[in-house]
């Protein structure tokens, strides 16, 4: 699926991973969490080879916000978010007052504190995405992996999520964001990586990666790219 993919995400950096459906974006994330084995090559987290980590020690450093999550039991939103504290608790430990405070703060930060007692079965797709991000926040990761974190969200919550990702980067977290929203992601990312047929074909600041010729070659898209009022690129597809 991936061929010669090599890159690094530094502390304090937000990197967007772009590409067509099936280009290998989610595979990169799954390999980084050991959900998929790699046939060759190496992955390092904080300088250490990935196989050297136990599942618990890896979860203390890396948090994932998946596209969606099947929850087999009707946990409450608060219970689901508190699961993010599990890597930091002793075996068979119970949530501390600090854990509860961190969970409440994460829910408030993402504007979903009012959902704390609701069953996870009763959430909309967008609400579930926000709750999964809250769970990742309380995990206190050094590396945050996000797979289409804004896919189900309205515009205001998309902006909120990416603003929080930028705030986490300012606090020293590294973030790798898979997204199809080129224009919005360009406003949050320091760098963009463009995957095509399993290989990286562009790596650089958004303005250098999002150009009409590259988008046409990779996405088969006829689009114009203009500079927005904030200086970041705007991708304008031509339809019809």
C-alpha positions as CSV (number, residue, x, y, z in Angstrom):
1,X,0.0,0.0,0.0
2,X,2.9,2.4,0.9
3,X,6.1,2.6,-1.1
4,X,9.1,4.5,0.2
5,X,7.1,6.8,2.4
6,X,9.5,8.7,4.7
7,X,8.7,11.8,6.8
8,X,8.9,13.2,10.3
9,X,6.5,15.2,12.4
10,X,8.2,17.4,15.0
11,X,6.9,18.5,18.4
12,X,4.9,21.7,17.9
13,X,4.1,20.9,14.3
14,X,0.8,20.3,12.5
15,X,1.2,18.2,9.4
16,X,-1.7,17.4,7.1
17,X,-1.7,14.2,5.1
18,X,-3.7,14.5,1.9
19,X,-4.6,12.3,-1.1
20,X,-7.3,10.5,-2.9
21,X,-9.4,7.8,-1.3
22,X,-7.3,4.7,-1.1
23,X,-4.0,6.6,-1.4
24,X,-2.7,5.1,1.9
25,X,-3.4,7.9,4.4
26,X,-5.3,5.8,7.0
27,X,-2.7,3.0,6.5
28,X,0.0,5.5,7.7
29,X,-1.9,6.1,10.9
30,X,-2.7,2.5,11.5
31,X,1.0,1.5,11.0
32,X,2.0,4.2,13.5
33,X,-0.2,2.7,16.2
34,X,0.9,-0.9,15.3
35,X,-2.7,-1.7,14.2
36,X,-1.0,-2.8,10.9
37,X,2.5,-4.4,10.6
38,X,5.0,-2.9,8.2
39,X,6.7,-5.3,5.7
40,X,9.8,-3.1,5.7
41,X,11.2,0.1,7.1
42,X,11.0,1.5,10.6
43,X,8.7,3.8,12.6
44,X,10.0,5.8,15.6
45,X,8.1,7.6,18.2
46,X,10.0,10.1,20.3
47,X,13.2,8.6,18.9
48,X,12.4,5.0,20.0
49,X,11.6,2.2,17.6
50,X,7.8,1.4,17.6
51,X,8.2,-2.3,18.6
52,X,10.1,-1.3,21.8
53,X,6.8,0.2,23.2
54,X,4.3,-1.8,25.2
55,X,0.7,-1.0,24.3
56,X,0.4,0.9,27.5
57,X,3.5,2.9,27.1
58,X,2.6,3.7,23.5
59,X,-0.8,4.9,24.6
60,X,0.9,7.3,27.0
61,X,2.5,9.0,24.1
62,X,0.2,8.6,21.1
63,X,-3.5,9.3,20.9
64,X,-5.8,8.6,17.9
65,X,-9.0,10.2,16.7
66,X,-10.4,7.7,14.2
67,X,-12.9,8.4,11.4
68,X,-15.5,6.6,13.5
69,X,-15.5,4.2,16.4
70,X,-17.9,1.2,17.0
71,X,-18.8,1.3,20.7
72,X,-20.2,-2.1,21.6
73,X,-21.9,-1.0,24.9
74,X,-23.9,2.1,25.7
75,X,-21.2,3.9,27.7
76,X,-22.0,7.4,28.7
77,X,-20.1,10.2,27.0
78,X,-18.3,10.9,30.3
79,X,-17.3,7.2,30.6
80,X,-16.0,7.2,27.0
81,X,-13.9,10.2,27.5
82,X,-12.5,8.9,30.8
83,X,-11.1,5.9,28.9
84,X,-8.5,8.2,27.7
85,X,-7.0,8.3,31.2
86,X,-6.5,4.5,31.3
87,X,-2.9,4.5,30.2
88,X,-2.0,6.8,33.1
89,X,-3.8,4.9,35.8
90,X,-2.4,1.9,37.8
91,X,-3.7,-1.5,36.9
92,X,-7.2,-2.0,38.2
93,X,-7.1,1.7,39.2
94,X,-10.1,3.9,39.5
95,X,-10.6,7.5,38.2
96,X,-9.2,10.1,40.5
97,X,-10.6,13.6,41.0
98,X,-7.9,14.8,38.7
99,X,-9.0,12.4,36.0
100,X,-12.6,13.6,36.3
101,X,-11.6,17.2,36.2
102,X,-9.5,16.6,33.0
103,X,-12.5,14.9,31.4
104,X,-14.9,17.7,32.3
105,X,-12.4,20.3,31.0
106,X,-12.0,18.4,27.7
107,X,-15.7,18.2,27.2
108,X,-16.1,21.9,27.9
109,X,-13.2,22.8,25.6
110,X,-15.0,21.0,22.7
111,X,-18.4,22.4,23.5
112,X,-20.0,19.0,24.4
113,X,-20.1,19.2,28.2
114,X,-23.9,19.0,28.0
115,X,-23.6,15.5,26.5
116,X,-21.7,14.1,29.5
117,X,-24.5,11.8,30.7
118,X,-25.9,10.9,27.3
119,X,-25.4,7.3,26.0
120,X,-22.8,7.0,23.3
121,X,-25.5,5.2,21.2
122,X,-27.5,8.5,21.0
123,X,-24.8,10.7,19.5
124,X,-24.8,12.1,16.0
125,X,-21.8,11.5,13.8
126,X,-20.5,15.0,14.6
127,X,-21.0,14.7,18.3
128,X,-19.2,11.4,18.3
129,X,-16.2,13.0,16.6
130,X,-16.0,15.7,19.2
131,X,-16.3,13.2,22.0
132,X,-13.5,11.1,20.5
133,X,-11.3,14.2,20.3
134,X,-12.1,14.9,24.0
135,X,-11.0,11.4,24.8
136,X,-7.7,12.0,23.0
137,X,-7.1,15.3,24.8
138,X,-7.4,13.7,28.3
139,X,-4.8,11.1,27.1
140,X,-2.3,14.0,27.1
141,X,-0.4,12.7,24.0
142,X,2.9,13.8,22.6
143,X,1.7,12.7,19.2
144,X,-1.9,13.2,18.1
145,X,-3.1,11.2,15.0
146,X,-6.4,12.4,13.5
147,X,-8.2,10.7,10.7
148,X,-10.8,13.0,9.1
149,X,-11.5,14.7,12.4
150,X,-13.9,17.3,10.8
151,X,-15.7,15.0,8.4
152,X,-19.1,15.1,10.2
153,X,-18.9,18.5,11.7
154,X,-20.6,21.8,10.9
155,X,-18.3,24.7,9.9
156,X,-18.1,26.3,13.3
157,X,-17.0,23.0,14.9
158,X,-14.6,22.3,12.1
159,X,-12.9,25.6,12.9
160,X,-13.0,24.8,16.7
161,X,-11.3,21.4,16.2
162,X,-8.5,22.7,14.0
163,X,-8.0,25.7,16.4
164,X,-7.6,23.2,19.3
165,X,-5.1,21.2,17.2
166,X,-3.1,24.4,16.8
167,X,-3.3,25.1,20.5
168,X,-2.0,21.6,21.3
169,X,0.9,22.2,18.9
170,X,1.7,25.4,20.6
171,X,1.9,23.4,23.8
172,X,4.5,21.1,22.2
173,X,2.3,18.3,20.8
174,X,3.0,16.9,17.3
175,X,-0.1,16.4,15.2
176,X,-0.7,14.4,12.0
177,X,-4.1,15.2,10.4
178,X,-5.6,13.2,7.6
179,X,-8.1,15.4,5.7
180,X,-10.0,15.9,2.5
181,X,-10.8,19.5,3.3
182,X,-7.9,21.1,1.5
183,X,-8.9,24.7,2.0
184,X,-9.7,24.5,5.7
185,X,-6.7,22.3,6.6
186,X,-4.4,24.7,4.8
187,X,-5.2,27.2,7.5
188,X,-4.2,24.9,10.3
189,X,-1.2,23.0,8.9
190,X,2.4,24.0,9.0
191,X,3.2,21.4,6.3
192,X,1.2,19.3,3.9
193,X,2.1,15.8,2.6
194,X,0.5,14.7,-0.6
195,X,0.2,10.9,-1.1
196,X,-0.4,9.5,-4.5
197,X,-0.4,5.8,-5.3
198,X,1.3,5.0,-2.0
199,X,4.2,7.5,-2.3
200,X,4.7,11.1,-1.2
201,X,4.7,13.4,-4.2
202,X,4.7,16.7,-2.4
203,X,5.9,17.9,1.0
204,X,6.0,21.5,2.0
205,X,4.0,24.5,3.2
206,X,0.4,24.6,2.0
207,X,1.0,27.3,-0.7
208,X,3.7,25.1,-2.3
209,X,1.7,21.8,-2.2
210,X,-1.7,23.2,-3.2
211,X,-1.1,24.3,-6.8
212,X,-3.4,23.7,-9.7
213,X,-1.1,21.4,-11.7
214,X,-0.4,19.1,-8.7
215,X,-4.1,18.9,-7.8
216,X,-4.9,18.0,-11.4
217,X,-2.3,15.3,-11.5
218,X,-3.2,13.7,-8.2
219,X,-6.9,14.2,-7.9
220,X,-7.8,14.5,-11.5
221,X,-9.4,17.8,-10.5
222,X,-9.8,20.9,-12.5
223,X,-9.4,23.6,-9.9
224,X,-8.2,27.1,-9.4
225,X,-6.0,28.0,-6.5
226,X,-6.0,31.6,-5.2
227,X,-4.7,33.3,-2.2
228,X,-7.2,33.9,0.5
229,X,-7.6,37.1,2.6
230,X,-5.5,35.4,5.3
231,X,-2.7,34.5,2.9
232,X,-3.5,30.8,2.9
233,X,-4.5,29.1,-0.4
234,X,-8.2,28.7,-1.4
235,X,-9.0,25.7,-3.7
236,X,-11.9,26.4,-6.0
237,X,-13.0,23.4,-8.0
238,X,-14.5,24.1,-11.5
239,X,-17.8,22.3,-11.8
240,X,-19.5,21.9,-15.2
